[in-house]
Amino acid sequence: MGFIKDYWFLISGVIIPVITFLLGRYRLKAKELEGIKQALLGITQAYLLHSCEEIRAQGWCSYETKQTLTNLYKGYHELGGDSFITTAYNSCMNLSDLPPETI
């Protein structure tokens, strides 16, 4: 108890403000990271939706394109995205790997 009493000026004048500053920075970083996450989810969702619409209109999806969609979808899903994109993604995965004229 004597330590706190003897060094109260140091604790109240330096240590507490430094801790408060660091906690504030952490909260700001967490808020910024959440914003980045939401923006990334939105961009990925829009890209996946647009790509799946074009692929379904084409009627087939190459193996390479399926791999790219799978990589994007995994990242999207790991960030917490799960909506109508799953249905669009699955519909592309069920398409033929070859164009209709080669079948």
C-alpha positions as CSV (number, residue, x, y, z in Angstrom):
1,M,0.0,0.0,0.0
2,G,2.9,2.3,0.7
3,F,4.1,1.8,-2.9
4,I,0.9,3.1,-4.4
5,K,0.8,6.0,-2.0
6,D,4.4,6.9,-2.7
7,Y,4.1,6.6,-6.5
8,W,0.5,7.8,-7.0
9,F,1.7,10.7,-9.1
10,L,3.4,8.3,-11.5
11,I,0.5,6.0,-11.6
12,S,-2.2,8.6,-12.0
13,G,-0.1,10.9,-14.2
14,V,1.6,8.5,-16.6
15,I,0.6,4.9,-16.3
16,I,-3.2,5.3,-16.3
17,P,-3.2,7.7,-19.3
18,V,-0.9,5.4,-21.2
19,I,-3.2,2.4,-20.5
20,T,-6.3,4.5,-21.4
21,F,-4.6,5.6,-24.7
22,L,-3.6,2.0,-25.6
23,L,-7.1,0.7,-24.9
24,G,-8.6,3.4,-27.0
25,R,-6.2,2.6,-29.9
26,Y,-7.2,-1.1,-29.6
27,R,-10.9,-0.2,-29.7
28,L,-10.3,2.0,-32.8
29,K,-8.3,-0.8,-34.5
30,A,-11.1,-3.3,-33.7
31,K,-13.7,-0.9,-35.2
32,E,-11.5,-0.3,-38.2
33,L,-11.0,-4.0,-38.7
34,E,-14.7,-4.7,-38.5
35,G,-15.3,-2.0,-41.1
36,I,-12.7,-3.5,-43.4
37,K,-14.2,-7.0,-42.9
38,Q,-17.7,-5.7,-43.8
39,A,-16.4,-3.9,-46.9
40,L,-14.5,-7.0,-48.0
41,L,-17.6,-9.1,-47.5
42,G,-19.7,-6.7,-49.6
43,I,-17.1,-6.6,-52.4
44,T,-16.7,-10.4,-52.4
45,Q,-20.5,-10.9,-52.3
46,A,-21.0,-8.5,-55.3
47,Y,-18.3,-10.2,-57.3
48,L,-19.5,-13.7,-56.6
49,L,-23.1,-12.7,-57.4
50,H,-22.1,-11.0,-60.7
51,S,-19.8,-13.9,-61.7
52,C,-22.4,-16.5,-60.9
53,E,-25.1,-14.7,-62.9
54,E,-22.8,-14.5,-66.0
55,I,-21.7,-18.1,-65.6
56,R,-25.3,-19.4,-65.3
57,A,-26.3,-17.3,-68.4
58,Q,-23.4,-19.0,-70.3
59,G,-24.7,-22.4,-69.2
60,W,-21.4,-24.0,-68.2
61,C,-18.5,-23.3,-65.9
62,S,-14.9,-24.4,-66.6
63,Y,-12.9,-26.3,-64.0
64,E,-10.5,-23.4,-63.5
65,T,-13.4,-20.9,-63.0
66,K,-14.9,-23.3,-60.4
67,Q,-11.6,-23.4,-58.6
68,T,-11.5,-19.6,-58.5
69,L,-15.1,-19.4,-57.3
70,T,-14.4,-21.9,-54.6
71,N,-11.4,-20.0,-53.3
72,L,-13.5,-16.8,-53.2
73,Y,-16.5,-18.5,-51.6
74,K,-14.3,-20.1,-48.9
75,G,-12.9,-16.7,-48.0
76,Y,-16.3,-15.1,-48.1
77,H,-17.8,-17.9,-45.9
78,E,-14.9,-17.7,-43.4
79,L,-15.5,-13.9,-43.0
80,G,-19.0,-14.7,-42.0
81,G,-20.8,-14.4,-45.3
82,D,-23.7,-16.8,-45.8
83,S,-26.7,-15.8,-47.8
84,F,-28.2,-16.2,-51.2
85,I,-24.6,-16.4,-52.4
86,T,-24.5,-20.0,-51.3
87,T,-27.4,-20.8,-53.6
88,A,-25.7,-19.0,-56.5
89,Y,-22.4,-20.7,-55.8
90,N,-23.9,-24.1,-55.6
91,S,-25.8,-23.6,-58.9
92,C,-22.4,-22.8,-60.6
93,M,-20.7,-25.8,-59.1
94,N,-23.5,-28.0,-60.6
95,L,-23.0,-26.8,-64.1
96,S,-21.1,-28.8,-66.7
97,D,-17.3,-28.2,-67.0
98,L,-17.6,-28.2,-70.8
99,P,-19.3,-25.8,-73.2
100,P,-22.6,-27.3,-74.6
101,E,-21.2,-27.5,-78.2
102,T,-18.4,-30.0,-77.0
103,I,-20.8,-32.4,-75.3
